[in-house]
Amino acid sequence: MNEYTYYLIEKKEPIAWVYLNRPDKKNAMNPPAWEEASAVFESLGNDPDIRAIIVAGKGAGFCAGIDLMSMVGEIPELMDPAQKGGVKWQLLQKIYSLQETITCIERCRKPVIAAVHGQCIGAGLDMITACDIRLGSKDAVFSLREAAVGFVADVGVLQRLPLIVGQGITRELAYTAKNMTADRAKQVLLLNEVFEDPAALMAGAEKMAMEIAGCSPLAVQASKEVLNHGIARSVDDGLKYVASMSTNIIPSDDLFEAVAAFTEKRKPRFTGK
């Protein structure tokens, strides 16, 4: 029996599949998505029968991003128009907690492959940048969407994405909130490989995971540790900085407008206030 609300775990030793399992909501990340991730990846990281992990989405796509409406209730500080120091301090701690949801994937002892089909938006993009390897199907679409809803992306993508695609591409995505196709994502090295359709993608991800599983687990895990050591300090420093920056700009008129526009199903009219 699966013990998680948001994630569905399927073990097929030596591989584990971690599915984002909220297909009726396009796998948008609600509170359980953020709360359960650490336990998922710690458990799999410590499982001696698992040598590689594949993260994929159930339904029509990988992840539509954060479920803003459900998360507002968990983080009321977001909508407090009269924040004082104490409120901002509470918000800072909550951002740190959200960051851990993504960082735990990077920290997991086992290699993690992201298999992306359909939408990979906002928090979904955060998640795959913390994975070791990213594969996609031709229908995959990527977007760093936070600038379109009045946020600075604050859970890791601005620290990790430049290490994968470089500063120029990261800034283009961060400033425009535009979509990137799978072919373009491969061209800029966000994806290792593009497959014809989701079925071929899942088969390709499993094949790669089995190739990893066929190598020395000690050597593979040590290699991940060494590679992470080379980048972890800069990522950690960047996470602390962006958490402070995010706390400073929340709330804003733009954030209130984004929520109102989402509710009213219209395009937001931002003022920069």
C-alpha positions in Angstrom: 0.0 0.0 0.0 1.3 3.4 -0.9 1.9 5.5 2.2 2.0 8.9 0.5 -0.8 11.2 -0.6 1.0 13.0 -3.5 3.7 10.5 -4.6 3.2 7.0 -5.9 6.2 4.7 -5.3 6.7 1.6 -7.4 9.8 -0.5 -6.7 11.0 -2.8 -9.4 14.4 -3.7 -8.0 17.0 -2.4 -8.7 14.9 0.6 -9.9 12.3 2.7 -8.1 9.7 4.8 -9.8 8.5 8.0 -8.1 5.4 9.3 -9.7 3.9 12.7 -9.2 0.4 11.4 -8.7 -2.2 14.1 -8.9 -3.2 13.8 -12.5 -6.6 15.4 -12.1 -4.8 18.6 -11.2 -1.9 18.2 -13.7 0.3 17.1 -10.7 0.3 20.7 -9.4 2.2 20.6 -6.1 -0.1 21.0 -3.1 0.9 20.8 0.6 1.5 17.0 0.6 3.8 17.3 -2.4 6.1 19.6 -0.4 5.7 17.7 2.9 6.3 14.2 1.7 9.3 14.5 -0.6 12.0 14.3 2.0 10.7 11.0 3.4 10.3 9.6 -0.1 13.9 10.3 -1.2 15.5 9.5 2.1 13.8 6.1 2.2 14.8 5.2 -1.3 18.3 6.6 -0.8 18.7 4.2 2.1 17.1 1.2 0.4 20.0 -1.3 -0.4 17.9 -2.9 -3.2 17.4 0.3 -5.1 20.3 1.6 -7.3 18.5 4.2 -9.4 15.3 6.3 -9.2 13.1 7.6 -12.0 10.8 10.6 -11.3 7.8 10.9 -13.7 4.3 12.3 -13.8 1.0 10.5 -14.0 -1.6 11.7 -16.4 -1.1 14.3 -19.2 2.1 15.9 -18.0 4.9 16.0 -15.5 3.9 19.0 -13.3 1.9 22.2 -13.8 3.8 23.9 -11.0 2.8 25.0 -7.5 -0.9 24.8 -6.6 -1.0 28.4 -5.5 -4.5 28.4 -4.2 -4.0 25.4 -1.9 -0.6 26.7 -0.7 -2.0 30.1 0.3 -3.7 28.5 3.2 -0.5 26.9 4.3 1.5 30.1 4.0 -0.9 32.9 5.0 2.1 35.2 5.3 2.0 35.4 1.4 -1.1 37.5 1.5 -0.5 39.6 4.7 -0.4 43.2 3.4 1.0 44.5 6.6 4.0 42.2 7.2 6.2 43.0 10.2 9.5 41.5 11.1 8.0 38.6 12.9 5.8 37.6 10.0 8.7 37.8 7.6 10.8 35.7 9.9 8.0 33.0 9.8 7.9 33.3 6.0 11.6 32.8 5.7 11.5 29.6 7.7 8.7 28.3 5.4 10.7 29.1 2.3 13.6 27.1 3.8 11.2 24.2 4.3 10.0 24.4 0.7 13.6 24.5 -0.6 14.2 21.2 1.3 11.6 19.5 -0.9 13.8 20.1 -3.9 17.2 19.8 -2.3 16.4 16.3 -0.9 16.4 15.0 -4.5 19.9 16.4 -5.1 21.1 15.0 -1.8 19.6 11.5 -2.3 22.4 9.0 -2.4 21.0 7.2 -5.5 21.1 8.7 -9.0 17.7 10.3 -10.0 16.5 10.4 -13.6 13.7 12.8 -14.4 11.4 11.5 -17.2 9.4 14.5 -18.4 6.4 14.5 -20.7 3.8 17.3 -21.2 4.0 20.4 -19.0 7.0 20.9 -16.7 6.2 24.3 -15.2 7.5 26.3 -12.3 8.1 24.0 -9.3 8.2 21.1 -11.8 11.3 22.7 -13.4 12.7 23.3 -9.9 12.4 19.6 -9.3 14.0 18.3 -12.4 17.0 20.6 -12.0 17.8 18.8 -8.7 17.8 15.5 -10.6 21.0 14.0 -11.9 19.8 13.4 -15.5 16.8 14.7 -17.4 15.0 13.0 -20.3 12.0 14.2 -22.2 9.4 13.3 -24.8 8.7 15.6 -27.8 5.6 16.9 -26.2 7.5 18.2 -23.1 7.2 21.9 -22.5 9.3 23.8 -19.9 8.7 27.2 -18.2 10.2 29.1 -15.4 6.8 30.7 -14.6 7.3 32.6 -11.4 7.8 36.1 -13.0 4.3 35.7 -14.5 2.7 35.4 -11.0 4.6 38.0 -9.0 7.3 35.7 -7.4 11.0 35.3 -7.6 11.7 31.6 -8.0 13.0 30.7 -4.6 13.3 27.0 -4.1 16.4 26.3 -6.2 15.9 26.7 -10.0 17.8 30.0 -10.1 20.8 28.3 -8.4 20.8 25.0 -10.3 19.6 25.9 -13.8 22.6 28.1 -14.7 24.9 25.1 -13.9 23.0 23.1 -16.5 22.2 25.6 -19.3 24.2 28.7 -18.5 23.4 32.2 -17.4 22.0 33.5 -20.6 19.3 30.8 -21.1 18.4 30.9 -17.4 17.9 34.7 -17.5 15.8 34.4 -20.7 13.5 31.9 -19.0 13.4 33.8 -15.7 12.6 37.2 -17.2 10.1 36.1 -19.9 8.3 33.2 -18.2 8.0 31.8 -21.8 7.7 28.2 -22.8 10.6 26.1 -24.1 10.1 23.1 -26.3 11.7 19.7 -25.8 14.0 20.1 -28.9 15.2 23.5 -27.6 15.7 22.0 -24.1 18.0 19.4 -25.6 19.8 22.0 -27.6 20.6 24.0 -24.4 21.5 20.8 -22.5 18.5 20.8 -20.1 17.6 17.4 -21.6 20.0 14.6 -22.3 17.7 13.0 -24.8 14.3 13.5 -26.5 12.0 10.6 -27.2 9.2 10.4 -29.7 6.4 9.9 -27.2 5.8 9.3 -23.5 5.9 5.5 -23.9 9.3 5.6 -25.6 10.4 8.1 -22.9 9.5 5.7 -20.0 11.3 2.8 -21.8 14.3 5.0 -22.4 14.4 6.1 -18.8 14.2 2.5 -17.6 17.0 1.5 -19.9 19.3 4.2 -18.6 18.4 3.4 -15.0 19.3 -0.3 -15.6 22.6 0.8 -17.2 23.3 2.7 -14.0 22.2 -0.2 -11.8 24.6 -2.4 -13.7 27.6 -0.4 -12.5 29.2 -0.5 -9.1 26.7 1.1 -6.7 29.6 2.2 -4.5 31.3 3.9 -7.4 28.1 5.5 -8.7 27.1 6.9 -5.4 30.6 8.1 -4.6 30.6 9.9 -8.0 27.4 11.6 -7.2 28.8 12.7 -3.9 31.9 14.1 -5.5 29.9 15.9 -8.2 27.6 17.4 -5.7 30.5 18.5 -3.5 31.7 20.6 -6.4 28.5 22.6 -6.6 26.8 22.3 -3.2 28.4 25.3 -1.6 27.4 27.8 -4.2 23.9 26.3 -4.4 23.5 26.5 -0.6 24.6 30.1 -0.5 22.3 31.0 -3.3 19.3 29.3 -1.6 19.8 31.3 1.5 20.1 34.6 -0.5 17.0 34.0 -2.6 15.0 33.0 0.5 15.8 36.4 2.0 15.1 38.2 -1.3 11.7 36.4 -1.7 10.7 37.3 1.9 11.5 40.9 1.2 9.3 41.2 -1.9 6.3 39.3 -0.5 3.5 40.4 -0.4 3.0 42.7 -3.3 0.2 44.2 -5.4 1.4 42.0 -8.2 1.0 38.9 -6.1 -2.6 39.9 -5.1 -3.3 40.6 -8.8 -1.9 37.2 -9.9 -4.2 35.4 -7.4 -7.2 37.5 -8.5 -6.5 36.9 -12.2 -6.2 33.2 -11.6 -9.5 33.1 -9.8 -11.2 35.2 -12.4 -9.5 33.2 -15.3 -8.0 36.3 -17.0 -4.6 37.6 -17.8 -3.0 39.5 -14.9 -2.3 43.3 -15.1 0.9 43.8 -13.2 2.0 47.2 -11.9 5.3 46.4 -10.3 4.1 47.5 -6.9 
